[in-house]
Amino acid sequence: MSKAKANSKPKDNVSPTVRIYIMGEAKDVPASLTIMKAIEYAGYKLTRGAGCRAGFCGACATIYRKEGDYRIYTALACQTMVEDGMYLTQLPFVPAEKAKYNIKDLSPSAETILRYYPEVARCLSCNACSKVCPQDLSVMDYVQYALQGQIEKATEASFDCVSCGLCAIRCPAEIPQYHVAELVRRLYGKYIQKYPETLDKRVKEIEDGVFEEGFKEFMSMSHDEIVEKYKARDFIDQKKK
Ligand code: FES
């Protein structure tokens, strides 16, 4: 995170405001902003620690404290509103060890998990990982499922993980939980999930140019027209199918 050269002054006439502390510096910012927008409003340029800005990529892990509160809080900066008295630290990167493997050489088993992430056997069941997860996942549960070789259950329990890495930072056993989650989901996708037959059909349709007209239409539309079209789309409820 660096101070931006342009737009470095907070804008006027916006209220109500809250006082937050960014890397120790006091800033008054509109209460209606997310942490990410407040950091930028205060004149910082996020060169790391920002990505999709929509809660999906996990790049914006944040640690903060509140005035008079001893606890450490964690959040995704793009999804969390500022509060008065927040002391914020934006994490540009979580340096957890990621195993290297070729998924084609593995089997979906507890042995595979332990070979690449032996740390999982050190899990103390303290649940610190689940408590810090901004996605409210039961991180400890998916680690335990992985340890037992229950790949499908570990996949389901970790499905909404965005790999922000906050779990790994808090883990006293130094388990890189989110990397374990990536491995179980890859194992599931490669060895357990049924091959979707409709995939080949759709790829062939694309290759045959079935959607060319539609692509051309989208490319010629304005942003607002695309938004309107998206809102008016036929919504298929997969659960009812
Ligand atoms: S920037 Fe992608 S989750 Fe926040």
py3Dmol code that shows the C-alpha trace and the ligand (Angstrom):
import py3Dmol

protein = """\
ATOM      1  CA  MET A   1       0.000   0.000   0.000  1.00  0.00           C
ATOM      2  CA  SER A   2       1.424   3.367  -0.947  1.00  0.00           C
ATOM      3  CA  LYS A   3       0.307   6.960  -0.753  1.00  0.00           C
ATOM      4  CA  ALA A   4      -1.261   7.931  -4.082  1.00  0.00           C
ATOM      5  CA  LYS A   5       0.089  11.057  -5.707  1.00  0.00           C
ATOM      6  CA  ALA A   6      -3.264  12.166  -7.037  1.00  0.00           C
ATOM      7  CA  ASN A   7      -6.518  12.353  -5.073  1.00  0.00           C
ATOM      8  CA  SER A   8      -4.602  12.240  -1.817  1.00  0.00           C
ATOM      9  CA  LYS A   9      -6.923  14.624  -0.007  1.00  0.00           C
ATOM     10  CA  PRO A  10     -10.134  13.430   1.588  1.00  0.00           C
ATOM     11  CA  LYS A  11     -13.189  14.898  -0.133  1.00  0.00           C
ATOM     12  CA  ASP A  12     -15.412  17.367   1.665  1.00  0.00           C
ATOM     13  CA  ASN A  13     -19.157  17.503   2.281  1.00  0.00           C
ATOM     14  CA  VAL A  14     -19.617  13.838   3.061  1.00  0.00           C
ATOM     15  CA  SER A  15     -21.158  12.834   6.353  1.00  0.00           C
ATOM     16  CA  PRO A  16     -21.386  11.212   8.767  1.00  0.00           C
ATOM     17  CA  THR A  17     -17.756  10.342   9.192  1.00  0.00           C
ATOM     18  CA  VAL A  18     -15.858   7.930  11.389  1.00  0.00           C
ATOM     19  CA  ARG A  19     -12.266   8.101  12.556  1.00  0.00           C
ATOM     20  CA  ILE A  20     -10.137   5.151  11.574  1.00  0.00           C
ATOM     21  CA  TYR A  21      -6.384   4.542  11.829  1.00  0.00           C
ATOM     22  CA  ILE A  22      -4.603   3.313   8.731  1.00  0.00           C
ATOM     23  CA  MET A  23      -1.171   1.948   9.529  1.00  0.00           C
ATOM     24  CA  GLY A  24      -1.313   4.122  12.664  1.00  0.00           C
ATOM     25  CA  GLU A  25      -2.407   7.325  10.920  1.00  0.00           C
ATOM     26  CA  ALA A  26      -5.749   8.875  11.930  1.00  0.00           C
ATOM     27  CA  LYS A  27      -8.164   9.496   9.062  1.00  0.00           C
ATOM     28  CA  ASP A  28     -11.745  10.754   9.030  1.00  0.00           C
ATOM     29  CA  VAL A  29     -13.720   8.933   6.365  1.00  0.00           C
ATOM     30  CA  PRO A  30     -17.411   8.556   5.427  1.00  0.00           C
ATOM     31  CA  ALA A  31     -19.126   5.879   7.501  1.00  0.00           C
ATOM     32  CA  SER A  32     -20.738   4.522   4.335  1.00  0.00           C
ATOM     33  CA  LEU A  33     -17.476   3.126   2.953  1.00  0.00           C
ATOM     34  CA  THR A  34     -15.969  -0.327   3.051  1.00  0.00           C
ATOM     35  CA  ILE A  35     -12.491  -0.601   4.547  1.00  0.00           C
ATOM     36  CA  MET A  36     -11.045  -0.842   1.045  1.00  0.00           C
ATOM     37  CA  LYS A  37     -12.815   2.255  -0.220  1.00  0.00           C
ATOM     38  CA  ALA A  38     -11.961   4.145   2.978  1.00  0.00           C
ATOM     39  CA  ILE A  39      -8.262   3.382   2.538  1.00  0.00           C
ATOM     40  CA  GLU A  40      -8.426   4.762  -0.992  1.00  0.00           C
ATOM     41  CA  TYR A  41     -10.568   7.707   0.087  1.00  0.00           C
ATOM     42  CA  ALA A  42      -7.849   8.546   2.606  1.00  0.00           C
ATOM     43  CA  GLY A  43      -5.351   8.826  -0.241  1.00  0.00           C
ATOM     44  CA  TYR A  44      -3.664   5.431  -0.301  1.00  0.00           C
ATOM     45  CA  LYS A  45      -3.200   3.451  -3.441  1.00  0.00           C
ATOM     46  CA  LEU A  46      -3.584  -0.294  -3.035  1.00  0.00           C
ATOM     47  CA  THR A  47      -0.890  -1.897  -5.130  1.00  0.00           C
ATOM     48  CA  ARG A  48      -1.288  -5.274  -3.373  1.00  0.00           C
ATOM     49  CA  GLY A  49      -4.077  -6.553  -1.163  1.00  0.00           C
ATOM     50  CA  ALA A  50      -6.846  -5.791  -3.634  1.00  0.00           C
ATOM     51  CA  GLY A  51      -8.325  -7.760  -6.470  1.00  0.00           C
ATOM     52  CA  CYS A  52     -11.931  -8.422  -7.466  1.00  0.00           C
ATOM     53  CA  ARG A  53     -13.384  -5.904  -4.963  1.00  0.00           C
ATOM     54  CA  ALA A  54     -16.413  -8.143  -4.664  1.00  0.00           C
ATOM     55  CA  GLY A  55     -15.607 -10.771  -2.023  1.00  0.00           C
ATOM     56  CA  PHE A  56     -14.417 -13.528  -4.330  1.00  0.00           C
ATOM     57  CA  CYS A  57     -10.652 -13.390  -4.768  1.00  0.00           C
ATOM     58  CA  GLY A  58      -9.500 -13.221  -1.138  1.00  0.00           C
ATOM     59  CA  ALA A  59      -6.751 -10.706  -1.884  1.00  0.00           C
ATOM     60  CA  CYS A  60      -7.873  -8.096   0.649  1.00  0.00           C
ATOM     61  CA  ALA A  61      -7.255  -9.745   4.015  1.00  0.00           C
ATOM     62  CA  THR A  62      -7.341  -7.182   6.811  1.00  0.00           C
ATOM     63  CA  ILE A  63      -6.484  -7.308  10.488  1.00  0.00           C
ATOM     64  CA  TYR A  64      -7.843  -4.699  12.859  1.00  0.00           C
ATOM     65  CA  ARG A  65      -8.491  -3.776  16.433  1.00  0.00           C
ATOM     66  CA  LYS A  66     -11.134  -1.485  17.887  1.00  0.00           C
ATOM     67  CA  GLU A  67     -10.531   1.225  20.436  1.00  0.00           C
ATOM     68  CA  GLY A  68     -10.734  -0.173  23.983  1.00  0.00           C
ATOM     69  CA  ASP A  69     -11.103  -3.767  22.748  1.00  0.00           C
ATOM     70  CA  TYR A  70      -8.246  -6.218  23.210  1.00  0.00           C
ATOM     71  CA  ARG A  71      -9.405  -8.612  20.480  1.00  0.00           C
ATOM     72  CA  ILE A  72      -7.910  -8.956  17.023  1.00  0.00           C
ATOM     73  CA  TYR A  73     -10.517  -8.915  14.268  1.00  0.00           C
ATOM     74  CA  THR A  74     -10.157 -10.102  10.703  1.00  0.00           C
ATOM     75  CA  ALA A  75     -12.084  -9.234   7.553  1.00  0.00           C
ATOM     76  CA  LEU A  76     -12.105  -8.868   3.808  1.00  0.00           C
ATOM     77  CA  ALA A  77     -11.525  -5.160   3.223  1.00  0.00           C
ATOM     78  CA  CYS A  78     -13.857  -5.015   0.235  1.00  0.00           C
ATOM     79  CA  GLN A  79     -16.765  -6.543   2.159  1.00  0.00           C
ATOM     80  CA  THR A  80     -16.561  -4.865   5.553  1.00  0.00           C
ATOM     81  CA  MET A  81     -17.790  -1.407   6.477  1.00  0.00           C
ATOM     82  CA  VAL A  82     -15.602   0.939   8.464  1.00  0.00           C
ATOM     83  CA  GLU A  83     -16.382   1.532  12.125  1.00  0.00           C
ATOM     84  CA  ASP A  84     -15.317   4.335  14.375  1.00  0.00           C
ATOM     85  CA  GLY A  85     -12.029   3.584  16.118  1.00  0.00           C
ATOM     86  CA  MET A  86     -10.787   0.830  13.818  1.00  0.00           C
ATOM     87  CA  TYR A  87      -6.994   0.370  13.789  1.00  0.00           C
ATOM     88  CA  LEU A  88      -6.389  -1.209  10.419  1.00  0.00           C
ATOM     89  CA  THR A  89      -3.580  -3.214   8.894  1.00  0.00           C
ATOM     90  CA  GLN A  90      -3.921  -4.350   5.312  1.00  0.00           C
ATOM     91  CA  LEU A  91      -2.082  -7.565   4.453  1.00  0.00           C
ATOM     92  CA  PRO A  92      -0.496  -7.514   1.009  1.00  0.00           C
ATOM     93  CA  PHE A  93       0.250 -11.232   1.027  1.00  0.00           C
ATOM     94  CA  VAL A  94       0.207 -14.272   3.320  1.00  0.00           C
ATOM     95  CA  PRO A  95       3.501 -16.151   3.057  1.00  0.00           C
ATOM     96  CA  ALA A  96       2.189 -19.675   3.751  1.00  0.00           C
ATOM     97  CA  GLU A  97       4.045 -22.622   2.247  1.00  0.00           C
ATOM     98  CA  LYS A  98       2.238 -24.137  -0.737  1.00  0.00           C
ATOM     99  CA  ALA A  99       3.043 -27.719  -1.703  1.00  0.00           C
ATOM    100  CA  LYS A 100       4.060 -28.537  -5.267  1.00  0.00           C
ATOM    101  CA  TYR A 101       2.477 -31.587  -6.839  1.00  0.00           C
ATOM    102  CA  ASN A 102       1.130 -32.945 -10.066  1.00  0.00           C
ATOM    103  CA  ILE A 103      -2.510 -33.767  -9.457  1.00  0.00           C
ATOM    104  CA  LYS A 104      -2.281 -36.608 -11.996  1.00  0.00           C
ATOM    105  CA  ASP A 105       0.159 -38.481  -9.740  1.00  0.00           C
ATOM    106  CA  LEU A 106      -1.987 -38.388  -6.596  1.00  0.00           C
ATOM    107  CA  SER A 107      -4.835 -40.357  -5.079  1.00  0.00           C
ATOM    108  CA  PRO A 108      -7.758 -38.870  -3.115  1.00  0.00           C
ATOM    109  CA  SER A 109      -6.703 -40.144   0.297  1.00  0.00           C
ATOM    110  CA  ALA A 110      -5.525 -39.167   3.766  1.00  0.00           C
ATOM    111  CA  GLU A 111      -2.015 -40.336   2.782  1.00  0.00           C
ATOM    112  CA  THR A 112      -1.885 -37.720   0.032  1.00  0.00           C
ATOM    113  CA  ILE A 113      -2.936 -34.960   2.409  1.00  0.00           C
ATOM    114  CA  LEU A 114      -0.365 -36.017   4.989  1.00  0.00           C
ATOM    115  CA  ARG A 115       2.402 -36.323   2.423  1.00  0.00           C
ATOM    116  CA  TYR A 116       1.987 -32.752   1.211  1.00  0.00           C
ATOM    117  CA  TYR A 117       0.642 -31.125   4.354  1.00  0.00           C
ATOM    118  CA  PRO A 118       1.904 -33.151   7.347  1.00  0.00           C
ATOM    119  CA  GLU A 119       1.107 -30.147   9.551  1.00  0.00           C
ATOM    120  CA  VAL A 120      -2.577 -31.134   9.558  1.00  0.00           C
ATOM    121  CA  ALA A 121      -1.704 -33.907  12.012  1.00  0.00           C
ATOM    122  CA  ARG A 122      -0.673 -31.189  14.485  1.00  0.00           C
ATOM    123  CA  CYS A 123      -4.177 -29.648  14.584  1.00  0.00           C
ATOM    124  CA  LEU A 124      -4.979 -28.786  18.201  1.00  0.00           C
ATOM    125  CA  SER A 125      -8.719 -28.417  17.545  1.00  0.00           C
ATOM    126  CA  CYS A 126      -8.551 -24.920  19.000  1.00  0.00           C
ATOM    127  CA  ASN A 127     -10.858 -23.645  16.223  1.00  0.00           C
ATOM    128  CA  ALA A 128      -8.924 -20.362  15.892  1.00  0.00           C
ATOM    129  CA  CYS A 129      -9.013 -20.859  12.109  1.00  0.00           C
ATOM    130  CA  SER A 130     -12.814 -20.995  12.009  1.00  0.00           C
ATOM    131  CA  LYS A 131     -13.131 -17.966  14.273  1.00  0.00           C
ATOM    132  CA  VAL A 132     -11.112 -15.714  11.953  1.00  0.00           C
ATOM    133  CA  CYS A 133     -12.599 -16.927   8.664  1.00  0.00           C
ATOM    134  CA  PRO A 134     -14.353 -13.971   6.979  1.00  0.00           C
ATOM    135  CA  GLN A 135     -16.465 -16.489   5.055  1.00  0.00           C
ATOM    136  CA  ASP A 136     -17.698 -18.064   8.305  1.00  0.00           C
ATOM    137  CA  LEU A 137     -16.473 -21.480   7.238  1.00  0.00           C
ATOM    138  CA  SER A 138     -15.857 -24.291   9.701  1.00  0.00           C
ATOM    139  CA  VAL A 139     -12.207 -24.371   8.753  1.00  0.00           C
ATOM    140  CA  MET A 140     -11.259 -26.760  11.541  1.00  0.00           C
ATOM    141  CA  ASP A 141     -13.889 -29.216  10.296  1.00  0.00           C
ATOM    142  CA  TYR A 142     -12.556 -29.298   6.752  1.00  0.00           C
ATOM    143  CA  VAL A 143      -9.024 -29.759   8.046  1.00  0.00           C
ATOM    144  CA  GLN A 144     -10.235 -32.718  10.127  1.00  0.00           C
ATOM    145  CA  TYR A 145     -12.119 -34.193   7.168  1.00  0.00           C
ATOM    146  CA  ALA A 146      -8.973 -33.845   5.065  1.00  0.00           C
ATOM    147  CA  LEU A 147      -6.889 -35.497   7.771  1.00  0.00           C
ATOM    148  CA  GLN A 148      -9.305 -38.434   7.761  1.00  0.00           C
ATOM    149  CA  GLY A 149      -9.263 -38.700   3.968  1.00  0.00           C
ATOM    150  CA  GLN A 150     -12.909 -37.619   3.693  1.00  0.00           C
ATOM    151  CA  ILE A 151     -12.195 -35.643   0.536  1.00  0.00           C
ATOM    152  CA  GLU A 152     -15.796 -35.075  -0.481  1.00  0.00           C
ATOM    153  CA  LYS A 153     -16.773 -33.690   2.908  1.00  0.00           C
ATOM    154  CA  ALA A 154     -13.633 -31.537   3.056  1.00  0.00           C
ATOM    155  CA  THR A 155     -14.483 -30.198  -0.397  1.00  0.00           C
ATOM    156  CA  GLU A 156     -18.040 -29.311   0.592  1.00  0.00           C
ATOM    157  CA  ALA A 157     -16.940 -27.670   3.851  1.00  0.00           C
ATOM    158  CA  SER A 158     -14.251 -25.600   2.149  1.00  0.00           C
ATOM    159  CA  PHE A 159     -16.143 -24.774  -1.027  1.00  0.00           C
ATOM    160  CA  ASP A 160     -16.581 -21.069  -0.264  1.00  0.00           C
ATOM    161  CA  CYS A 161     -12.946 -20.536   0.770  1.00  0.00           C
ATOM    162  CA  VAL A 162     -11.491 -17.519  -1.052  1.00  0.00           C
ATOM    163  CA  SER A 163      -7.890 -18.265   0.033  1.00  0.00           C
ATOM    164  CA  CYS A 164      -7.393 -15.034   1.969  1.00  0.00           C
ATOM    165  CA  GLY A 165      -4.952 -16.872   4.270  1.00  0.00           C
ATOM    166  CA  LEU A 166      -6.194 -15.403   7.560  1.00  0.00           C
ATOM    167  CA  CYS A 167      -6.719 -18.917   8.992  1.00  0.00           C
ATOM    168  CA  ALA A 168      -3.057 -19.777   8.455  1.00  0.00           C
ATOM    169  CA  ILE A 169      -1.933 -16.622  10.221  1.00  0.00           C
ATOM    170  CA  ARG A 170      -3.848 -17.491  13.395  1.00  0.00           C
ATOM    171  CA  CYS A 171      -3.101 -21.227  13.470  1.00  0.00           C
ATOM    172  CA  PRO A 172      -0.838 -22.214  16.394  1.00  0.00           C
ATOM    173  CA  ALA A 173      -0.016 -25.476  14.584  1.00  0.00           C
ATOM    174  CA  GLU A 174       1.115 -23.528  11.489  1.00  0.00           C
ATOM    175  CA  ILE A 175      -1.247 -25.331   9.132  1.00  0.00           C
ATOM    176  CA  PRO A 176      -1.814 -23.567   5.788  1.00  0.00           C
ATOM    177  CA  GLN A 177      -5.513 -24.510   5.840  1.00  0.00           C
ATOM    178  CA  TYR A 178      -6.467 -22.728   2.646  1.00  0.00           C
ATOM    179  CA  HIS A 179      -3.801 -24.574   0.665  1.00  0.00           C
ATOM    180  CA  VAL A 180      -5.056 -27.866   2.121  1.00  0.00           C
ATOM    181  CA  ALA A 181      -8.518 -26.822   0.920  1.00  0.00           C
ATOM    182  CA  GLU A 182      -7.189 -26.222  -2.595  1.00  0.00           C
ATOM    183  CA  LEU A 183      -5.647 -29.691  -2.630  1.00  0.00           C
ATOM    184  CA  VAL A 184      -8.829 -31.443  -1.469  1.00  0.00           C
ATOM    185  CA  ARG A 185     -10.931 -29.630  -4.057  1.00  0.00           C
ATOM    186  CA  ARG A 186      -8.493 -30.531  -6.802  1.00  0.00           C
ATOM    187  CA  LEU A 187      -8.509 -34.168  -5.684  1.00  0.00           C
ATOM    188  CA  TYR A 188     -12.277 -34.128  -5.636  1.00  0.00           C
ATOM    189  CA  GLY A 189     -12.510 -32.577  -9.085  1.00  0.00           C
ATOM    190  CA  LYS A 190      -9.993 -34.973 -10.582  1.00  0.00           C
ATOM    191  CA  TYR A 191     -10.938 -38.274  -8.965  1.00  0.00           C
ATOM    192  CA  ILE A 192     -14.361 -38.144  -7.343  1.00  0.00           C
ATOM    193  CA  GLN A 193     -16.666 -35.750  -9.156  1.00  0.00           C
ATOM    194  CA  LYS A 194     -18.603 -37.312 -12.013  1.00  0.00           C
ATOM    195  CA  TYR A 195     -17.559 -36.003 -15.397  1.00  0.00           C
ATOM    196  CA  PRO A 196     -20.256 -33.564 -16.532  1.00  0.00           C
ATOM    197  CA  GLU A 197     -21.518 -34.940 -19.843  1.00  0.00           C
ATOM    198  CA  THR A 198     -23.036 -31.603 -20.802  1.00  0.00           C
ATOM    199  CA  LEU A 199     -19.555 -30.058 -20.809  1.00  0.00           C
ATOM    200  CA  ASP A 200     -18.493 -31.755 -24.054  1.00  0.00           C
ATOM    201  CA  LYS A 201     -21.763 -30.736 -25.662  1.00  0.00           C
ATOM    202  CA  ARG A 202     -21.318 -27.090 -24.648  1.00  0.00           C
ATOM    203  CA  VAL A 203     -17.657 -26.986 -25.777  1.00  0.00           C
ATOM    204  CA  LYS A 204     -18.710 -28.376 -29.160  1.00  0.00           C
ATOM    205  CA  GLU A 205     -21.451 -25.751 -29.443  1.00  0.00           C
ATOM    206  CA  ILE A 206     -18.886 -23.026 -28.770  1.00  0.00           C
ATOM    207  CA  GLU A 207     -16.490 -24.496 -31.337  1.00  0.00           C
ATOM    208  CA  ASP A 208     -19.319 -24.711 -33.875  1.00  0.00           C
ATOM    209  CA  GLY A 209     -20.025 -20.999 -33.427  1.00  0.00           C
ATOM    210  CA  VAL A 210     -23.503 -21.419 -31.943  1.00  0.00           C
ATOM    211  CA  PHE A 211     -22.965 -18.411 -29.675  1.00  0.00           C
ATOM    212  CA  GLU A 212     -21.153 -16.130 -32.122  1.00  0.00           C
ATOM    213  CA  GLU A 213     -24.196 -13.934 -32.734  1.00  0.00           C
ATOM    214  CA  GLY A 214     -24.786 -13.549 -29.003  1.00  0.00           C
ATOM    215  CA  PHE A 215     -21.131 -12.637 -28.380  1.00  0.00           C
ATOM    216  CA  LYS A 216     -21.276  -9.993 -31.099  1.00  0.00           C
ATOM    217  CA  GLU A 217     -24.446  -8.539 -29.594  1.00  0.00           C
ATOM    218  CA  PHE A 218     -22.806  -8.288 -26.145  1.00  0.00           C
ATOM    219  CA  MET A 219     -19.698  -6.656 -27.543  1.00  0.00           C
ATOM    220  CA  SER A 220     -21.802  -3.930 -29.121  1.00  0.00           C
ATOM    221  CA  MET A 221     -23.799  -3.186 -25.947  1.00  0.00           C
ATOM    222  CA  SER A 222     -23.147  -0.439 -23.414  1.00  0.00           C
ATOM    223  CA  HIS A 223     -22.514  -1.220 -19.743  1.00  0.00           C
ATOM    224  CA  ASP A 224     -26.051  -0.139 -18.800  1.00  0.00           C
ATOM    225  CA  GLU A 225     -27.597  -2.287 -21.504  1.00  0.00           C
ATOM    226  CA  ILE A 226     -25.661  -5.309 -20.264  1.00  0.00           C
ATOM    227  CA  VAL A 227     -26.814  -4.643 -16.699  1.00  0.00           C
ATOM    228  CA  GLU A 228     -30.433  -4.437 -17.862  1.00  0.00           C
ATOM    229  CA  LYS A 229     -30.104  -7.628 -19.860  1.00  0.00           C
ATOM    230  CA  TYR A 230     -28.567  -9.386 -16.872  1.00  0.00           C
ATOM    231  CA  LYS A 231     -31.425  -8.307 -14.621  1.00  0.00           C
ATOM    232  CA  ALA A 232     -34.003  -9.484 -17.142  1.00  0.00           C
ATOM    233  CA  ARG A 233     -32.377 -12.887 -17.696  1.00  0.00           C
ATOM    234  CA  ASP A 234     -34.245 -16.157 -17.207  1.00  0.00           C
ATOM    235  CA  PHE A 235     -33.163 -17.388 -13.825  1.00  0.00           C
ATOM    236  CA  ILE A 236     -32.853 -21.143 -13.561  1.00  0.00           C
ATOM    237  CA  ASP A 237     -33.056 -22.408 -10.010  1.00  0.00           C
ATOM    238  CA  GLN A 238     -30.557 -25.294 -10.092  1.00  0.00           C
ATOM    239  CA  LYS A 239     -31.974 -26.840  -6.926  1.00  0.00           C
ATOM    240  CA  LYS A 240     -35.422 -27.151  -8.492  1.00  0.00           C
ATOM    241  CA  LYS A 241     -34.155 -28.569 -11.770  1.00  0.00           C
TER     242      LYS A 241
END
"""
ligand_1 = """\
4
FES
S -10.693 -7.704 -3.288
Fe -11.295 -9.720 -3.867
S -12.188 -10.484 -2.017
Fe -11.776 -8.403 -1.541
"""
view = py3Dmol.view(width=600, height=400)
view.addModel(protein, "pdb")
view.setStyle({"model": 0}, {"cartoon": {"style": "trace"}})
view.addModel(ligand_1, "xyz")
view.setStyle({"model": 1}, {"stick": {}})
view.zoomTo()
view.show()
